[in-house]
Amino acid sequence: MLDAIRWDTDLIRRYDLAGPRYTSYPTAVQFNSQVGAFDLLHALRDSRKAQRPLSLYVHIPFCANICYYCACNKVITKDRSRALPYLQRLEQEMQLIACHLAPNQRVEQLHFGGGTPTFLNHDELRQLMALLRKHFNLLDDDSGDYGIEIDPREADWSTMGLLRELGFNRVSIGLQDLDPAVQRAVNRLQSLDETRAVIEAARTLQFRSINIDLIYGLPKQTPENFARTVEEVISLQPDRLSVFNYAHLPERFMPQRRINGSELPAPAEKLQMLQRTIEQLTAAGYRYIGMDHFALPDDELAIAQEESTLQRNFQGYTTHGHCDLIGLGVSAISQIGDLYCQNSSDLTHYQNALAGAQLATSRGLVCNADDRLRREVIQQLICNFSLKFEEIEQAFNIDFRGYFNELWPELEEMADDGLIDLGSEAIIVLPAGRLLVRSVCMVFDAYLGQQNRQRFSRVI
């Protein structure tokens, strides 16, 4: 069974290293300022020639309130009027990009992230979707995966009705923790009733999928009170769950400086939280997809993993990795063919660039042959928990063992430890290694030795 996990505390302690989450390879740490708008336009033309389908990501950075744990690119403001000039710049960005694409390139996937996308009022949400439909070939038959991140404190039945009317059929709900003491410690007071109301609205309005985000390792969390949160969440029956490890990096993320480090759970307690969460979710019928993600057996992610078609991109696990991903908005990342590029993360720089009729692309990279090979290896391991050497050899015209010969001692050590089965034809990530699949992928990362590991969260 693909989702089987074997908990091995000794292995976890040995291999629980800091490392990338591999939403891309090479990771965003490798992006550089040598890549700019010209490279993006060139990639868009290639996408048009190849007639590849599209995935759109729209970043809405505004939040009315700050959550102390948050590491996202956001703008904290109570001034709702700040959305209007941002929407104007988004429209300019759409115009500059869409003219290089073909009108018949279908948008199979759409995602609004943030920040808090529902910071926008109803008229603004209508306007934004109208602009997207004007400039891109959005689907009208509800067959696309059109999702939006929801803060239940910023949404009600009328909001959910509007989103469904506009074409959204997936929602991702930030919950994090239900314990009031934990919520106060991270400045996110959110009741179970608020969350349940949004989920009931989504079900009644026939949204296709509901995801809930949880975080373990927050201040004042204990294995006992987090287990109660997980039980309550299971009763809500989301289709998917993301259970993230809180990475306390106050030197990088200013809001985290408001968290009292002495109130954070000890590493052993965090492991207990994760172990109990896995036991609870498994008993409730959820499958472990990988990298903090769980899904019900009939969910598209679980089915794709069974069929070895699951993929991963900047939006996480996806069934649309074959699409060119176009990021719109401040800090948004695009992946078009072998090009990765990112808009400026500074709101003023982003808006000023577009006010001058220039794209806000600030950095990126173009994958070389070695990047493409390692990207596929990591993708196979992180999505399917397996890697067939022959498939890689045929696709890239290499001898797998010869190409990666210097890595073999490390792989053999992992095999001896029971993380992987290392055969003559394949690598299989074993049940004891599935929670540590990032550590297996890190073996194939050509850049990791050059990087400061403190930039990354730990595997567990």
C-alpha positions as CSV (number, residue, x, y, z in Angstrom):
1,M,0.0,0.0,0.0
2,L,1.5,3.3,-1.1
3,D,0.6,5.3,2.0
4,A,2.1,2.9,4.5
5,I,4.5,4.6,7.0
6,R,6.7,3.0,9.6
7,W,7.6,5.3,12.5
8,D,11.3,4.8,13.5
9,T,12.4,7.4,16.1
10,D,16.1,6.6,15.8
11,L,16.1,7.0,12.0
12,I,14.1,10.3,12.3
13,R,16.6,11.7,14.8
14,R,19.5,10.8,12.5
15,Y,18.0,12.0,9.2
16,D,15.9,15.0,10.4
17,L,18.1,17.6,8.8
18,A,17.4,21.0,7.5
19,G,16.7,21.0,3.7
20,P,14.5,22.2,0.8
21,R,10.9,21.3,0.4
22,Y,11.5,20.8,-3.4
23,T,8.6,22.7,-4.8
24,S,11.2,23.2,-7.5
25,Y,14.6,21.9,-8.4
26,P,16.9,23.9,-8.4
27,T,15.2,25.6,-5.5
28,A,14.4,29.4,-5.3
29,V,17.6,29.8,-3.3
30,Q,19.5,29.5,-6.6
31,F,17.5,32.3,-8.3
32,N,19.7,35.2,-9.5
33,S,19.3,38.7,-10.9
34,Q,20.7,37.7,-14.3
35,V,17.3,36.4,-15.3
36,G,14.8,39.1,-16.2
37,A,11.7,40.1,-18.2
38,F,13.3,39.3,-21.6
39,D,13.8,35.7,-20.5
40,L,10.2,35.5,-19.4
41,L,8.9,36.8,-22.7
42,H,11.1,34.3,-24.6
43,A,9.7,31.4,-22.5
44,L,6.1,32.6,-23.1
45,R,6.6,32.5,-26.8
46,D,8.0,29.0,-26.5
47,S,4.9,28.1,-24.5
48,R,2.7,29.5,-27.2
49,K,4.5,27.5,-30.0
50,A,4.2,24.3,-27.9
51,Q,0.5,25.0,-27.2
52,R,1.0,24.0,-23.6
53,P,-1.9,24.3,-21.1
54,L,-1.6,26.8,-18.3
55,S,-1.7,27.1,-14.5
56,L,-2.2,30.6,-13.1
57,Y,-1.2,31.7,-9.6
58,V,-2.4,35.1,-8.4
59,H,-0.9,36.5,-5.3
60,I,-3.0,38.8,-3.1
61,P,-0.6,40.1,-0.4
62,F,-2.9,41.9,1.9
63,C,-4.0,40.8,5.4
64,A,-6.0,42.8,7.9
65,N,-4.2,41.1,10.8
66,I,-0.8,39.6,11.4
67,C,-0.2,36.0,12.4
68,Y,3.1,35.8,14.2
69,Y,4.1,32.4,12.7
70,C,3.7,33.6,9.1
71,A,6.6,33.4,6.6
72,C,4.5,34.4,3.6
73,N,5.0,37.6,1.5
74,K,2.2,39.8,2.9
75,V,1.2,43.4,3.6
76,I,-0.6,44.0,6.9
77,T,-3.1,46.8,6.6
78,K,-6.6,47.7,7.7
79,D,-6.9,50.1,4.7
80,R,-9.0,48.2,2.1
81,S,-8.5,50.9,-0.5
82,R,-4.9,49.6,-1.0
83,A,-6.4,46.8,-3.1
84,L,-7.5,49.0,-6.0
85,P,-4.1,50.2,-7.2
86,Y,-2.8,46.7,-6.8
87,L,-5.6,45.3,-9.0
88,Q,-4.8,48.0,-11.6
89,R,-1.2,46.8,-11.7
90,L,-2.3,43.2,-11.9
91,E,-4.3,44.0,-15.0
92,Q,-1.2,45.6,-16.6
93,E,0.8,42.5,-15.8
94,M,-1.9,40.3,-17.4
95,Q,-1.9,42.4,-20.6
96,L,1.9,42.3,-20.9
97,I,2.0,38.5,-20.5
98,A,-1.2,37.4,-22.3
99,C,-0.2,39.1,-25.6
100,H,2.7,36.6,-25.9
101,L,0.4,33.5,-25.4
102,A,-2.1,31.9,-27.7
103,P,-5.8,32.5,-27.0
104,N,-6.5,28.7,-27.1
105,Q,-4.0,27.8,-24.3
106,R,-6.4,26.5,-21.7
107,V,-6.1,27.4,-18.0
108,E,-6.5,24.0,-16.4
109,Q,-5.5,25.3,-12.9
110,L,-6.0,28.6,-11.1
111,H,-5.0,29.4,-7.6
112,F,-5.5,32.6,-5.5
113,G,-3.0,32.7,-2.6
114,G,-1.6,35.3,-0.2
115,G,-1.9,37.0,2.1
116,T,-5.6,36.8,2.3
117,P,-7.3,36.7,-1.1
118,T,-10.7,37.5,0.5
119,F,-9.2,40.8,1.7
120,L,-10.7,41.9,-1.6
121,N,-14.4,42.9,-1.5
122,H,-17.0,41.2,-3.7
123,D,-16.8,43.8,-6.4
124,E,-13.0,43.5,-6.5
125,L,-13.2,39.8,-6.7
126,R,-15.7,40.0,-9.6
127,Q,-13.4,42.5,-11.3
128,L,-10.3,40.4,-10.9
129,M,-12.0,37.3,-12.3
130,A,-13.4,39.2,-15.2
131,L,-9.9,40.5,-16.0
132,L,-8.5,36.9,-15.9
133,R,-11.2,35.7,-18.2
134,K,-10.6,38.6,-20.6
135,H,-6.9,37.9,-20.9
136,F,-6.7,34.1,-20.5
137,N,-8.6,31.1,-21.7
138,L,-10.4,30.1,-18.4
139,L,-12.6,27.1,-18.6
140,D,-16.4,27.6,-18.1
141,D,-17.5,24.0,-17.6
142,D,-16.2,23.6,-14.0
143,S,-13.6,21.0,-15.2
144,G,-10.6,23.0,-14.2
145,D,-9.0,23.0,-10.7
146,Y,-9.8,26.6,-9.6
147,G,-8.8,27.1,-5.9
148,I,-8.5,29.9,-3.4
149,E,-7.1,30.2,0.1
150,I,-9.7,31.1,2.7
151,D,-9.4,32.7,6.1
152,P,-12.7,31.8,7.8
153,R,-12.5,35.1,9.7
154,E,-12.7,36.9,6.4
155,A,-15.4,34.8,4.7
156,D,-19.1,34.0,5.2
157,W,-21.8,32.2,3.2
158,S,-22.2,35.1,0.8
159,T,-18.5,35.1,0.1
160,M,-18.5,31.4,-0.5
161,G,-21.5,31.8,-2.8
162,L,-19.7,34.5,-4.8
163,L,-16.5,32.4,-5.1
164,R,-18.5,29.4,-6.5
165,E,-20.4,31.7,-8.9
166,L,-17.0,33.0,-10.1
167,G,-15.8,29.5,-11.0
168,F,-13.8,28.4,-7.9
169,N,-14.3,24.8,-7.0
170,R,-11.6,24.2,-4.4
171,V,-10.9,25.9,-1.1
172,S,-7.9,25.7,1.2
173,I,-8.6,26.8,4.7
174,G,-6.0,28.0,7.2
175,L,-6.8,26.7,10.6
176,Q,-3.3,25.9,12.2
177,D,-4.7,25.1,15.8
178,L,-8.0,25.3,17.7
179,D,-6.6,25.7,21.2
180,P,-7.3,29.3,22.4
181,A,-4.0,29.6,24.3
182,V,-2.1,28.6,21.2
183,Q,-4.2,31.0,19.1
184,R,-3.5,33.9,21.4
185,A,0.3,33.1,21.4
186,V,0.3,33.5,17.6
187,N,-2.3,36.2,17.3
188,R,-4.8,34.2,15.3
189,L,-8.1,33.9,17.2
190,Q,-10.4,31.7,15.1
191,S,-13.2,29.6,16.4
192,L,-14.2,26.1,15.3
193,D,-17.7,27.5,14.5
194,E,-16.2,30.0,12.1
195,T,-14.3,27.3,10.3
196,R,-17.2,24.8,10.3
197,A,-19.5,27.5,8.8
198,V,-17.2,28.0,5.8
199,I,-16.8,24.3,5.3
200,E,-20.6,23.7,5.4
201,A,-21.1,26.5,2.9
202,A,-18.5,25.0,0.6
203,R,-20.2,21.6,0.8
204,T,-23.6,23.0,0.2
205,L,-22.4,25.0,-2.8
206,Q,-20.7,21.9,-4.2
207,F,-17.1,22.9,-4.0
208,R,-15.2,19.8,-5.3
209,S,-12.4,19.8,-2.7
210,I,-11.7,21.2,0.8
211,N,-8.2,21.4,2.2
212,I,-7.3,22.3,5.8
213,D,-3.9,23.6,6.9
214,L,-2.5,22.7,10.4
215,I,0.8,23.6,12.0
216,Y,2.6,21.7,14.7
217,G,5.4,23.1,16.8
218,L,3.6,26.4,17.7
219,P,4.0,28.1,21.1
220,K,2.0,26.5,23.9
221,Q,1.2,23.4,21.9
222,T,1.4,20.0,23.6
223,P,0.9,16.5,22.1
224,E,-2.4,16.4,24.0
225,N,-4.0,19.7,22.9
226,F,-2.8,19.2,19.3
227,A,-4.4,15.8,19.2
228,R,-7.7,17.4,20.2
229,T,-7.4,19.8,17.3
230,V,-6.7,17.0,14.9
231,E,-9.8,15.1,16.2
232,E,-12.0,18.1,15.6
233,V,-10.5,18.6,12.1
234,I,-11.2,14.9,11.3
235,S,-14.8,15.5,12.3
236,L,-15.0,18.2,9.6
237,Q,-14.0,15.6,7.0
238,P,-11.8,17.7,4.7
239,D,-10.7,16.0,1.5
240,R,-7.0,16.9,2.1
241,L,-4.9,18.0,5.0
242,S,-1.6,19.8,5.2
243,V,0.2,19.3,8.5
244,F,3.2,21.6,8.5
245,N,6.2,21.7,10.8
246,Y,6.6,25.2,12.2
247,A,10.1,26.5,11.4
248,H,11.0,29.2,14.0
249,L,13.3,31.5,12.0
250,P,12.9,34.9,13.7
251,E,16.2,36.2,12.2
252,R,14.5,35.9,8.7
253,F,10.8,36.6,9.4
254,M,10.1,39.6,11.6
255,P,6.6,38.6,12.8
256,Q,8.1,35.5,14.4
257,R,10.1,37.7,16.8
258,R,6.8,38.3,18.6
259,I,6.7,34.6,19.5
260,N,8.2,33.7,22.9
261,G,10.8,31.1,22.1
262,S,10.5,29.6,25.6
263,E,6.9,28.6,24.9
264,L,7.8,26.5,21.9
265,P,7.5,22.7,22.3
266,A,10.7,20.7,22.7
267,P,11.8,18.6,19.6
268,A,10.7,15.4,21.3
269,E,7.2,16.9,21.8
270,K,7.0,17.9,18.2
271,L,7.8,14.3,17.2
272,Q,5.1,13.1,19.5
273,M,2.6,15.5,17.8
274,L,3.5,14.3,14.3
275,Q,3.5,10.6,15.3
276,R,0.1,10.9,17.0
277,T,-1.3,13.0,14.1
278,I,-0.2,10.3,11.6
279,E,-1.9,7.6,13.7
280,Q,-5.1,9.7,14.0
281,L,-5.3,10.5,10.3
282,T,-4.5,6.9,9.2
283,A,-7.1,5.5,11.5
284,A,-9.6,8.0,10.0
285,G,-8.8,6.7,6.5
286,Y,-6.5,9.3,5.2
287,R,-3.5,8.4,3.1
288,Y,0.0,9.9,3.4
289,I,0.8,11.6,0.1
290,G,4.2,12.8,1.3
291,M,5.8,16.1,2.5
292,D,3.2,16.9,5.2
293,H,0.2,16.1,2.9
294,F,-2.7,13.7,3.5
295,A,-5.7,12.9,1.4
296,L,-8.7,10.6,1.4
297,P,-8.3,7.6,-0.9
298,D,-10.8,9.0,-3.6
299,D,-9.0,12.3,-3.8
300,E,-7.3,13.2,-7.1
301,L,-3.8,13.4,-5.4
302,A,-4.2,9.9,-3.9
303,I,-5.4,8.5,-7.2
304,A,-2.6,10.2,-9.1
305,Q,0.0,8.8,-6.7
306,E,-1.4,5.3,-7.2
307,E,-1.1,5.7,-10.9
308,S,2.4,7.3,-10.7
309,T,1.2,10.5,-12.3
310,L,1.5,12.8,-9.3
311,Q,3.8,15.8,-9.8
312,R,5.1,18.7,-7.7
313,N,5.5,22.4,-8.4
314,F,5.5,25.8,-6.6
315,Q,1.9,25.1,-5.5
316,G,2.9,21.8,-3.9
317,Y,1.6,18.4,-5.0
318,T,-0.4,18.7,-8.2
319,T,-2.0,16.7,-11.0
320,H,-1.2,19.7,-13.4
321,G,2.6,19.6,-13.5
322,H,2.4,19.4,-17.3
323,C,1.1,22.9,-17.4
324,D,3.2,26.1,-17.7
325,L,2.8,27.9,-14.4
326,I,2.4,31.7,-14.7
327,G,2.6,33.7,-11.5
328,L,0.9,37.1,-11.3
329,G,1.4,39.6,-8.5
330,V,4.1,40.6,-6.0
331,S,6.6,37.8,-5.3
332,A,4.8,35.4,-7.6
333,I,6.9,32.6,-9.2
334,S,6.5,31.3,-12.7
335,Q,7.8,28.0,-14.2
336,I,7.6,28.0,-17.9
337,G,9.5,25.1,-19.6
338,D,13.0,25.3,-18.2
339,L,12.7,28.9,-16.9
340,Y,11.9,29.8,-13.3
341,C,11.4,33.5,-12.6
342,Q,10.0,35.5,-9.7
343,N,8.5,39.0,-9.5
344,S,9.8,41.5,-7.1
345,S,8.9,40.8,-3.5
346,D,8.6,44.5,-2.7
347,L,5.1,45.8,-3.3
348,T,6.4,49.3,-4.2
349,H,8.9,48.0,-6.7
350,Y,6.3,45.6,-8.2
351,Q,3.8,48.4,-8.7
352,N,6.3,51.0,-10.0
353,A,7.6,48.6,-12.6
354,L,4.2,47.9,-14.0
355,A,3.2,51.6,-13.8
356,G,6.1,52.1,-16.2
357,A,4.7,49.3,-18.5
358,Q,7.5,46.9,-17.5
359,L,7.2,43.4,-16.1
360,A,8.3,43.1,-12.5
361,T,10.5,40.1,-13.0
362,S,13.4,40.4,-10.6
363,R,15.2,37.1,-10.5
364,G,15.2,33.5,-11.7
365,L,17.2,30.8,-13.5
366,V,17.2,28.7,-16.6
367,C,17.7,25.0,-16.0
368,N,20.7,23.3,-17.6
369,A,20.8,19.6,-18.6
370,D,22.0,18.5,-15.2
371,D,19.3,20.5,-13.5
372,R,16.6,18.8,-15.7
373,L,18.0,15.3,-14.9
374,R,18.1,15.9,-11.2
375,R,14.7,17.6,-11.2
376,E,13.2,14.5,-12.7
377,V,14.9,12.2,-10.2
378,I,13.8,14.3,-7.2
379,Q,10.3,14.6,-8.7
380,Q,9.9,10.8,-9.0
381,L,11.2,10.1,-5.5
382,I,9.1,12.8,-3.8
383,C,5.9,12.0,-5.6
384,N,6.0,8.2,-6.2
385,F,8.5,7.1,-3.5
386,S,10.2,5.1,-6.3
387,L,12.6,5.7,-9.2
388,K,13.3,3.3,-12.1
389,F,16.8,3.8,-13.5
390,E,15.9,2.7,-17.0
391,E,13.3,5.4,-17.4
392,I,15.8,8.1,-16.5
393,E,18.5,6.5,-18.7
394,Q,16.2,6.5,-21.7
395,A,14.9,10.0,-21.1
396,F,18.3,11.6,-20.6
397,N,20.6,9.2,-22.4
398,I,22.9,8.4,-19.4
399,D,24.0,5.5,-17.4
400,F,22.4,6.1,-14.1
401,R,24.9,4.3,-11.9
402,G,27.8,5.9,-13.7
403,Y,26.3,9.4,-13.7
404,F,25.6,9.3,-9.9
405,N,28.5,7.1,-8.9
406,E,29.9,9.5,-6.3
407,L,26.5,9.4,-4.5
408,W,26.4,5.6,-4.2
409,P,28.1,5.3,-0.8
410,E,25.5,7.6,0.7
411,L,22.6,5.8,-0.9
412,E,24.0,2.4,0.3
413,E,24.2,3.8,3.8
414,M,20.5,4.8,3.5
415,A,19.7,1.3,2.3
416,D,21.6,-0.2,5.2
417,D,19.6,2.0,7.5
418,G,16.3,0.8,6.0
419,L,15.2,4.2,4.4
420,I,15.4,2.8,0.8
421,D,15.7,-0.4,-1.1
422,L,18.6,0.2,-3.5
423,G,18.5,-2.4,-6.3
424,S,20.2,-2.7,-9.6
425,E,17.2,-1.3,-11.4
426,A,15.4,1.0,-9.0
427,I,15.3,3.0,-5.7
428,I,12.2,2.3,-3.6
429,V,11.6,4.5,-0.6
430,L,10.6,2.1,2.2
431,P,7.9,2.8,4.8
432,A,10.5,3.9,7.3
433,G,11.9,6.4,4.8
434,R,8.7,8.0,3.5
435,L,8.6,10.6,6.2
436,L,12.2,11.4,5.4
437,V,11.9,11.5,1.6
438,R,13.3,15.0,1.6
439,S,16.5,13.6,3.0
440,V,16.7,11.0,0.2
441,C,16.1,13.8,-2.4
442,M,18.8,15.9,-0.8
443,V,21.4,13.3,-1.8
444,F,20.7,14.2,-5.5
445,D,20.8,18.0,-4.9
446,A,24.0,19.3,-6.6
447,Y,23.6,22.7,-4.9
448,L,23.0,21.8,-1.3
449,G,26.6,21.6,-0.2
450,Q,27.0,25.2,-1.3
451,Q,24.0,26.5,0.6
452,N,23.5,27.7,4.2
453,R,21.2,25.1,5.6
454,Q,19.8,27.6,8.1
455,R,17.7,28.9,5.2
456,F,15.6,25.7,5.3
457,S,13.2,24.1,7.7
458,R,14.0,20.7,9.1
459,V,12.6,17.6,7.4
460,I,10.3,16.7,10.4
